[in-house]
Amino acid sequence: MPHWPPFGRQRPKGDQCGNDGTCIPGNNVCECTTNDDCEELDDNNPCNGTLICSTGNDDGTCEVDPATVISCDSSNDTVCSQNQCVPEAGGCQVVAVSNGISCSDGNACTTSDVCSDGQCQGGADLNCDDGEDCTADSCDPTAGCQHTNLSTECDDGDACTTGDLCVNGACVSKESVCECTSDDDCVALDDGNACNGSYLCNDGSCKIDAKSVVVCDSSSDTGCAGNTCDPKSGACIIVAQVNGTACNDLNACTQSDSCVSGKCVSGGSINCNDNNVCTIDTCNPESGCTYKNKPTDSPCSDGDACSEMDYCDLGVCVGSELEDDCECENDSDCFWLNDDNVCNGALQCSKGLCIIDPSTVISCPAPGGPCKESGCNPNTGQCSENNAPIGTVCDDANACTWKDACQKDGACKGQDQACTDNNPCTVDDCDPKNGCVFSAAGNEQACDDANPCSKADKCQSGTCVSGTPICECSIDADCNAFTVSDLCAATLKCQAGICVTDATTAKVCTEAAPDSCHAAASCNPKSGECVFEALPDGTACHNGDQCTFGDSCSAGVCQAGPSVDCDDGNLCTSNSCEPTKGCANTPNTEECNDGKACTANDQCKGGVCQGELDDDLPGCD
């Protein structure tokens, strides 16, 4: 219920209580004699004005002095700010309205303008793109979007028009080359490639039927085979990459992988030997070479003649110094401890002990080619370069070869790969840097599109295009007389008065090659069955045996080539070859000769020849 009178002011006289318990107001007057009588009734809001005692009637009454009421000029008010009387300030002030209220910043190039701290802030830029190629779209802050007509070349999306130009903001066809009244009128425009789809007559123009364009699913494609549309049949078939194309068999333990009949085949195992006698070298197909420390206390040889009891510790071969036997006063005292291997350097006397003189250790330069190995002659100390074992995997830096391997003469040589795409309208070549290259043959070059009802077929942009129709017809049956005796070929149908092939009836074989000595499936014209033709004898292949190289096909069978040479030149390893892994060099315990004059009972341990120091030997006391 409203409070009357306002807080701080007297209740008017004459108020009475009604029968229903409500207060019935009387005369709304506040009696006074002087202005001071009205002060206690003032609401202390200077914006509302002050009360004065008006004596115009018999009894004085308190009334607002109109001259004291503050009225603010609103002529400059905006949506985001207003000139209002502020009681606390006792005068007019510009006050911001609530943030987020819609407004206009006066810039026609912005949208979603809202009030923020009394100012109208512009929102996102206005999108003036009208989707037309023949207009230049821009925005004027005053006028908004502007679309200026262009007079440039354009494309109206109709393949049957040429010389399209922009006129008054629209793309206008200058010339039509395939006006039509029915689909039959568009047959002559077909390029002979069933993958590109067929033409339909639409609004007097020939246009490609989007539904007839063949798009092959590539989700199962690999680096060595892909689902590709056959231009003649329009069917999706699996096409293998050219043999020798680089690929990845997803095995980190193999190298020089390449495609063979649509499959990725390993070129050979990688060498994980880190030349550390205290690690076990293995290979993980997922991560590659791994090196695990041998168990602590495993015997080894650190190559120091003045140490004994050598053992592995955290992957490092360590030994105890033979202080009694290796004490010296001059270099000549160390001579008898040398291991007779000039390459290891000579011992010198340093601080009373025999140690290797680093300046005498012979370090041979890196080999000069992928099939060369450099080493030091222990007797002469001379560095020499020898050929790597025959069959060692290498890279001849020629993209036109594959199955590269080291030869007897130390050369890295690969087998030539055949670059052919079986397309008479391309020139097949090979670039040593980039591999197979198939470039379009010259236009107008004669070819055969496999359609018996056309003649003078010619190459156009790498595709064989049908020439002049020679089989006239009224109905499909009229084309039977032109059918060839090829059970794989497509049948003929009558279209626009001429016989054309029905691509949907051709026998298409999609099976990939079963092995590296057979081609992908092809159709036998006599039987109409899909067969796997054997590749020519001598074609490079891979029999899956890592112990052979240079394998080749013979009568459809991959015959093993020469055996890989697994000899690592270490008498303390037994050399063997595992068909699935390749060479294996396993440490043995055979008797050996460590080349040291003052050791006896030499025996292989951990792949190293080690002897026991014997002071009783001549010259070793």
C-alpha positions in Angstrom: 0.0 0.0 0.0 1.6 3.4 -1.0 2.8 5.5 1.9 1.2 8.9 2.3 2.4 11.4 2.8 5.9 10.9 1.5 8.5 10.1 4.1 9.5 13.3 5.9 6.3 15.2 5.0 3.1 15.8 7.1 -0.1 13.9 6.5 -2.7 16.0 4.8 -5.6 17.1 7.0 -9.1 15.5 6.7 -8.1 11.9 6.2 -10.7 9.5 7.6 -10.9 5.7 8.2 -13.5 3.9 6.0 -15.7 1.1 7.1 -13.5 -1.4 5.3 -10.4 -0.3 7.3 -8.9 1.8 4.6 -7.7 5.4 4.9 -9.7 7.8 2.8 -7.5 10.9 2.0 -8.8 14.3 2.7 -7.6 17.6 1.4 -4.0 17.3 0.1 -2.6 20.4 1.8 0.3 21.1 4.1 -0.3 24.2 6.2 2.4 26.7 6.7 3.0 30.3 7.7 6.6 30.8 6.4 9.0 29.0 4.2 10.8 27.6 7.2 7.6 25.6 8.0 8.2 23.7 4.7 11.8 22.7 5.2 11.0 19.5 7.2 8.8 18.4 4.3 11.5 18.8 1.6 12.8 15.4 0.1 16.4 16.8 -0.1 16.5 16.1 -3.9 17.6 19.3 -5.6 16.4 18.0 -8.9 12.7 18.1 -7.7 13.0 21.8 -6.6 12.5 23.3 -3.1 9.2 23.8 -1.1 8.0 27.3 -0.3 5.0 28.6 1.7 2.3 29.9 -0.6 -0.1 32.4 1.0 -2.4 32.8 -1.9 -5.3 31.3 0.0 -6.5 32.1 3.5 -4.2 29.3 4.9 -0.6 29.0 3.7 0.3 25.8 2.0 3.7 24.2 1.1 4.2 24.0 -2.7 7.2 23.3 -5.0 8.8 26.5 -6.3 8.8 25.9 -10.1 11.8 28.1 -10.6 13.9 25.7 -8.5 13.1 22.5 -10.4 16.1 21.5 -12.5 15.3 20.6 -16.1 18.2 19.1 -18.2 18.7 19.8 -22.0 18.1 16.5 -23.9 18.9 17.9 -27.3 22.2 16.0 -27.4 20.9 12.8 -25.9 21.8 9.5 -27.7 20.7 5.9 -27.4 23.8 5.2 -25.2 23.9 8.4 -23.0 21.4 10.9 -21.7 21.7 14.3 -19.9 20.0 13.7 -16.5 19.8 15.5 -13.2 21.9 13.8 -10.6 20.8 14.4 -7.0 24.2 13.9 -5.6 25.7 16.4 -8.0 22.9 18.8 -7.7 22.9 19.4 -11.4 22.8 17.9 -14.9 25.3 15.3 -16.0 25.7 13.0 -19.1 24.9 9.5 -17.9 25.6 6.2 -19.8 22.7 3.8 -20.3 23.1 0.1 -19.6 25.7 -1.8 -21.7 24.5 -4.1 -24.5 21.6 -2.0 -25.7 21.3 -2.0 -29.5 22.5 1.2 -31.2 24.0 2.5 -34.4 27.6 3.7 -34.6 26.9 5.6 -37.8 29.1 3.3 -39.9 27.0 1.3 -42.4 29.9 -1.3 -42.7 29.4 -2.7 -39.1 26.7 -4.9 -37.7 25.4 -5.7 -34.2 26.4 -2.3 -32.7 25.8 -2.1 -28.9 26.3 0.5 -26.2 29.4 0.2 -24.1 30.2 2.7 -21.4 28.1 5.4 -23.0 29.6 4.9 -26.5 28.1 3.0 -29.4 30.7 0.4 -30.4 30.6 -1.2 -33.9 30.3 -5.0 -34.1 31.5 -7.4 -36.9 32.2 -6.1 -40.4 29.3 -6.3 -42.8 29.6 -9.2 -45.3 29.2 -7.6 -48.7 30.0 -10.7 -50.8 27.1 -11.1 -53.2 28.5 -14.4 -54.6 28.8 -12.9 -58.1 32.1 -13.2 -60.0 31.2 -10.2 -62.1 31.1 -7.6 -59.3 33.7 -6.0 -57.2 32.4 -6.0 -53.6 33.2 -3.2 -51.2 31.7 -1.2 -48.3 31.1 2.5 -47.9 30.8 3.7 -44.3 27.9 5.9 -45.3 26.1 4.0 -48.1 26.9 0.5 -47.0 27.6 -2.4 -49.5 28.7 -1.4 -52.9 28.8 -3.9 -55.9 30.7 -2.4 -58.8 30.1 -4.2 -62.1 33.2 -5.6 -63.8 33.9 -6.1 -67.5 36.4 -9.0 -67.2 36.4 -12.6 -68.5 34.4 -15.1 -66.5 33.1 -18.6 -66.5 29.3 -19.2 -66.6 29.8 -22.8 -65.6 28.6 -24.1 -69.0 31.3 -26.3 -70.7 29.6 -25.6 -74.0 30.3 -21.9 -74.1 33.4 -19.9 -74.8 34.5 -16.3 -74.5 32.2 -15.6 -71.5 32.4 -11.9 -70.3 30.9 -9.9 -67.5 28.1 -7.6 -68.6 26.2 -5.4 -66.1 27.3 -7.6 -63.2 26.3 -10.9 -64.8 28.4 -13.5 -66.7 27.2 -13.6 -70.2 28.0 -16.3 -72.7 29.6 -14.9 -75.9 29.4 -18.0 -78.0 27.8 -21.5 -77.7 29.5 -24.5 -79.3 27.0 -27.2 -78.4 23.5 -26.1 -78.7 21.1 -29.1 -78.4 17.5 -30.2 -78.2 18.1 -33.7 -76.9 20.9 -35.7 -75.2 21.7 -37.4 -78.5 22.9 -34.0 -79.8 25.6 -34.1 -77.1 27.2 -37.4 -78.0 29.8 -35.9 -80.3 31.2 -34.0 -77.4 32.1 -37.1 -75.4 35.9 -37.3 -74.9 35.9 -41.1 -74.9 36.9 -41.2 -71.3 34.2 -43.1 -69.4 35.5 -41.7 -66.1 34.7 -38.1 -67.0 31.0 -38.8 -67.3 28.6 -38.2 -70.1 26.8 -35.0 -71.5 23.2 -34.2 -71.0 21.2 -31.5 -72.9 20.1 -28.9 -70.3 18.3 -25.7 -71.3 19.7 -26.0 -74.8 23.3 -26.6 -73.7 25.3 -29.8 -73.3 26.5 -30.2 -69.7 28.2 -33.0 -67.9 25.9 -35.2 -65.9 27.4 -35.0 -62.4 25.9 -38.4 -61.5 27.8 -40.1 -64.4 31.3 -38.9 -63.2 33.2 -41.8 -61.7 34.8 -41.1 -58.3 36.7 -44.1 -57.0 37.0 -44.8 -53.2 40.6 -44.2 -52.2 40.2 -45.1 -48.5 42.1 -48.4 -49.0 44.8 -47.0 -51.3 48.4 -47.8 -50.4 51.7 -46.5 -51.5 52.0 -49.3 -54.0 48.4 -49.6 -55.3 45.4 -47.3 -55.7 41.8 -47.6 -56.7 41.7 -45.9 -60.1 39.0 -45.3 -62.8 39.6 -47.1 -66.1 39.0 -44.6 -68.9 37.7 -47.3 -71.3 35.3 -49.1 -69.0 34.6 -46.4 -66.4 35.1 -49.1 -63.7 37.2 -48.6 -60.6 40.2 -51.0 -60.7 43.2 -51.5 -58.5 46.3 -50.2 -60.3 49.7 -51.1 -59.0 52.5 -48.6 -58.9 55.5 -49.2 -61.2 57.9 -51.8 -59.7 60.7 -50.1 -57.9 58.6 -47.1 -56.7 59.8 -46.2 -53.2 57.4 -47.1 -50.4 57.4 -47.8 -46.6 56.6 -51.4 -45.4 56.1 -49.9 -41.9 58.9 -52.0 -40.6 61.6 -49.8 -39.0 64.1 -52.7 -39.3 64.2 -52.7 -43.1 65.5 -50.2 -45.7 65.2 -49.5 -49.4 61.6 -50.7 -49.5 60.0 -50.6 -53.0 56.8 -51.7 -54.7 56.7 -55.1 -56.4 53.4 -56.0 -58.2 51.4 -53.6 -56.0 52.9 -54.7 -52.7 55.6 -53.0 -50.6 58.6 -55.2 -50.3 61.6 -54.8 -48.0 65.0 -54.1 -49.7 66.9 -55.6 -46.8 67.6 -55.4 -43.1 69.3 -52.3 -41.6 72.6 -52.7 -39.8 72.1 -52.1 -36.0 75.7 -52.9 -35.0 77.0 -50.0 -32.8 80.5 -51.6 -32.5 80.1 -51.7 -28.7 81.0 -55.1 -27.2 78.9 -54.3 -24.1 75.5 -53.8 -25.8 73.1 -56.3 -27.2 72.0 -55.0 -30.6 68.5 -55.8 -31.7 65.8 -54.2 -33.9 62.2 -53.4 -33.1 60.0 -53.3 -36.2 58.1 -50.3 -34.7 61.0 -48.2 -33.4 64.1 -49.5 -35.2 67.5 -50.3 -33.7 67.6 -50.8 -29.9 70.7 -51.2 -27.8 70.4 -53.0 -24.4 73.4 -53.1 -22.0 74.8 -56.5 -21.5 74.5 -57.8 -17.9 77.1 -56.3 -15.5 80.3 -58.4 -15.3 79.9 -59.8 -18.8 83.5 -60.4 -20.1 84.8 -58.0 -22.7 88.0 -56.4 -24.0 88.7 -52.7 -23.7 91.7 -52.9 -26.0 94.1 -51.7 -23.3 97.1 -54.0 -22.9 97.6 -52.6 -19.4 94.3 -53.7 -18.0 92.9 -57.1 -16.9 89.7 -58.6 -15.8 87.8 -56.5 -18.4 84.0 -56.5 -17.8 80.9 -54.7 -18.9 79.4 -52.1 -16.6 76.4 -50.0 -17.8 77.2 -50.6 -21.4 80.9 -49.7 -21.1 83.9 -52.1 -21.1 86.1 -51.4 -18.1 89.2 -53.1 -16.7 91.7 -53.0 -13.8 95.1 -51.5 -14.4 98.1 -54.0 -14.3 100.1 -51.6 -12.2 102.9 -54.1 -11.5 103.3 -55.2 -15.0 102.7 -51.8 -16.6 105.1 -49.7 -14.4 107.8 -48.0 -16.4 110.5 -45.4 -16.4 110.7 -44.7 -20.1 108.8 -45.6 -23.3 111.1 -48.6 -24.0 109.8 -50.3 -20.9 106.3 -50.4 -22.5 107.4 -51.9 -25.8 106.8 -55.6 -24.8 103.2 -54.8 -23.8 102.2 -53.5 -27.3 99.6 -55.8 -28.9 101.4 -55.9 -32.3 98.5 -54.1 -33.9 100.0 -50.9 -35.2 96.5 -49.5 -35.8 95.8 -49.4 -32.0 98.7 -47.1 -31.4 101.8 -47.5 -29.3 102.2 -47.5 -25.5 104.2 -44.7 -23.9 105.4 -44.2 -20.4 103.4 -41.5 -18.6 103.7 -40.9 -14.8 105.2 -44.3 -14.3 102.5 -46.2 -16.2 102.3 -47.5 -19.7 99.3 -45.9 -21.6 98.3 -45.6 -25.2 99.8 -42.5 -27.0 96.7 -41.0 -28.7 98.8 -39.4 -31.4 99.8 -42.9 -32.6 96.3 -44.3 -32.9 95.5 -44.6 -36.6 92.0 -43.4 -37.7 91.1 -44.2 -41.3 89.0 -41.8 -43.4 85.4 -42.6 -44.2 84.8 -44.9 -47.2 84.5 -43.3 -50.6 81.3 -44.9 -51.6 78.2 -46.9 -50.5 79.9 -50.2 -51.4 83.3 -49.4 -49.9 84.7 -50.2 -46.4 87.8 -48.6 -45.0 90.1 -50.3 -42.5 93.6 -50.3 -41.0 96.1 -53.1 -41.6 97.2 -54.2 -38.1 100.7 -55.2 -39.5 101.5 -52.1 -41.5 99.2 -49.5 -40.0 98.2 -48.5 -43.5 94.6 -47.5 -44.3 93.0 -49.3 -47.1 89.6 -49.3 -48.8 87.9 -52.6 -49.7 84.7 -53.5 -51.4 81.7 -54.2 -49.2 80.3 -57.8 -49.3 78.4 -58.7 -52.4 74.7 -58.1 -51.9 75.1 -55.4 -49.2 72.1 -53.1 -49.6 73.1 -49.7 -51.0 71.6 -46.7 -52.9 72.9 -45.9 -56.3 71.1 -42.5 -56.2 69.2 -43.4 -59.4 65.4 -43.4 -59.1 65.2 -45.5 -62.3 66.6 -48.6 -60.5 65.5 -50.7 -57.6 66.9 -53.6 -55.4 70.2 -51.7 -55.4 73.1 -54.0 -54.1 76.9 -54.0 -53.9 78.6 -55.8 -56.8 81.8 -57.8 -56.9 83.7 -54.8 -58.3 82.5 -52.5 -55.4 80.0 -50.7 -57.4 76.4 -50.0 -56.2 74.1 -51.2 -59.0 70.3 -51.6 -59.1 68.0 -53.3 -61.5 66.3 -51.2 -64.1 62.6 -50.8 -63.4 60.1 -50.8 -66.3 58.2 -47.6 -66.7 55.0 -48.3 -68.5 51.4 -47.3 -67.9 50.0 -49.3 -70.9 48.6 -46.1 -72.4 49.4 -45.6 -76.1 48.8 -41.9 -75.7 51.7 -41.3 -73.3 55.4 -41.3 -73.7 57.0 -43.5 -71.0 60.3 -42.3 -69.6 62.3 -42.3 -66.4 64.1 -39.4 -64.7 67.0 -40.5 -62.6 66.0 -38.0 -60.0 62.3 -38.4 -59.9 61.6 -41.9 -61.3 59.0 -42.8 -63.9 57.5 -40.0 -66.0 54.5 -40.3 -68.2 53.9 -37.3 -70.5 51.2 -36.9 -73.0 52.1 -38.0 -76.6 51.5 -35.5 -79.4 47.9 -34.7 -80.2 46.6 -36.3 -83.5 48.8 -39.4 -82.9 47.0 -42.5 -84.1 45.7 -44.9 -81.4 42.9 -47.5 -80.9 40.1 -46.8 -78.4 38.9 -50.5 -78.6 35.7 -49.4 -80.2 35.2 -51.3 -83.5 32.6 -48.6 -84.6 35.1 -45.8 -84.9 38.1 -45.2 -87.1 41.0 -42.7 -87.2 41.1 -42.6 -83.4 43.6 -40.0 -82.2 45.4 -39.0 -79.0 44.2 -35.9 -77.2 45.9 -34.7 -74.0 47.1 -38.2 -73.2 43.8 -40.0 -73.9 42.7 -42.0 -76.9 39.6 -40.3 -78.4 37.2 -42.0 -80.7 37.4 -40.9 -84.3 34.8 -41.0 -87.1 31.8 -43.2 -86.4 31.5 -46.0 -89.0 28.6 -48.1 -87.7 25.1 -46.6 -88.5 22.1 -48.0 -86.8 18.4 -47.5 -85.9 18.1 -49.9 -83.0 20.6 -51.8 -80.7 20.2 -55.0 -82.8 21.7 -53.3 -85.8 25.0 -53.1 -83.9 25.3 -56.9 -83.5 26.9 -57.2 -87.0 29.9 -55.1 -85.8 30.6 -57.0 -82.5 34.1 -58.3 -82.3 35.1 -61.8 -81.1 36.4 -60.5 -77.7 34.5 -61.8 -74.7 36.1 -59.1 -72.6 35.0 -56.2 -74.8 32.0 -54.0 -74.1 28.9 -54.6 -76.2 27.6 -52.1 -78.7 24.4 -50.0 -78.4 22.7 -47.7 -80.8 22.9 -44.0 -79.8 22.0 -41.0 -82.0 22.1 -43.3 -85.1 25.6 -44.7 -84.5 26.9 -47.7 -82.6 28.9 -46.9 -79.5 30.3 -49.1 -76.8 28.3 -49.6 -73.6 31.0 -49.2 -71.0 28.9 -50.9 -68.3 29.1 -54.3 -70.1 32.9 -54.5 -70.4 34.6 -57.3 -68.4 36.9 -55.6 -65.9 39.4 -57.4 -63.7 40.3 -55.7 -60.4 42.3 -58.4 -58.6 45.9 -57.3 -57.6 48.9 -59.4 -58.6 49.2 -62.5 -56.4 53.0 -62.3 -56.3 56.0 -60.4 -57.7 56.2 -62.6 -60.8 52.7 -62.1 -62.1 50.9 -59.1 -63.4 47.6 -57.9 -62.0 44.5 -59.7 -63.3 43.5 -59.1 -66.9 40.7 -60.4 -69.0 41.4 -63.2 -71.5 39.5 -62.3 -74.7 38.9 -65.9 -75.7 37.5 -67.2 -72.4 36.3 -63.9 -70.8 37.9 -65.0 -67.6 40.3 -63.0 -65.4 43.8 -64.4 -65.5 47.2 -63.6 -64.0 49.8 -63.4 -66.7 53.4 -64.4 -65.8 55.8 -61.5 -66.1 58.7 -61.9 -68.6 61.7 -64.0 -67.5 64.4 -61.9 -65.8 61.9 -59.5 -64.3 63.2 -58.4 -60.9 61.3 -59.9 -57.9 61.7 -60.7 -54.3 61.3 -64.2 -52.9 61.0 -63.1 -49.3 64.4 -64.6 -48.4 66.7 -62.0 -46.8 69.6 -64.3 -47.5 69.6 -63.8 -51.3 69.7 -60.8 -53.6 69.1 -60.1 -57.3 66.1 -62.5 -57.4 64.4 -62.8 -60.8 61.4 -64.3 -62.4 61.5 -67.5 -64.4 58.3 -69.0 -65.8 56.2 -67.1 -63.3 58.3 -68.2 -60.3 60.7 -66.0 -58.3 64.1 -67.7 -58.4 66.6 -66.9 -55.7 69.7 -64.9 -56.7 73.2 -65.1 -55.3 73.6 -65.6 -51.5 74.3 -62.6 -49.3 77.9 -62.5 -47.9 77.5 -62.5 -44.1 81.2 -62.7 -43.3 82.0 -59.8 -40.9 85.7 -60.6 -40.9 85.7 -61.4 -37.1 87.0 -64.8 -36.2 85.1 -64.6 -32.9 81.7 -64.6 -34.5 79.9 -67.4 -36.2 78.3 -66.1 -39.4 74.9 -67.3 -40.5 71.8 -66.1 -42.3 68.2 -66.3 -41.3 65.7 -66.1 -44.2 63.4 -63.8 -42.3 66.0 -61.6 -40.6 69.1 -61.7 -42.8 72.7 -61.9 -41.6 73.5 -62.9 -38.0 76.9 -62.7 -36.5 76.8 -64.7 -33.2 79.8 -64.6 -30.7 81.6 -67.9 -30.3 84.1 -69.4 -27.9 86.7 -70.6 -30.5 90.4 -70.5 -29.9 92.0 -67.5 -31.4 95.1 -65.3 -31.4 94.9 -61.8 -29.9 98.2 -60.8 -31.5 99.8 -60.1 -28.1 103.2 -61.7 -27.5 102.8 -61.9 -23.7 99.4 -63.6 -23.5 98.4 -67.3 -23.7 95.3 -69.5 -23.9 93.7 -66.9 -26.2 89.9 -67.6 -26.6 86.9 -65.8 -28.0 84.7 -64.1 -25.4 81.8 -61.9 -26.3 82.9 -61.6 -29.9 86.5 -60.5 -28.9 89.7 -62.5 -28.8 91.1 -62.3 -25.2 94.3 -63.9 -23.7 95.8 -64.4 -20.3 98.9 -62.5 -19.4 101.9 -64.9 -19.1 105.1 -63.5 -17.6 106.9 -66.8 -18.3 106.8 -66.3 -22.1 110.1 -65.2 -23.7 110.7 -61.5 -23.3 107.7 -61.0 -21.0 109.4 -61.1 -17.6 
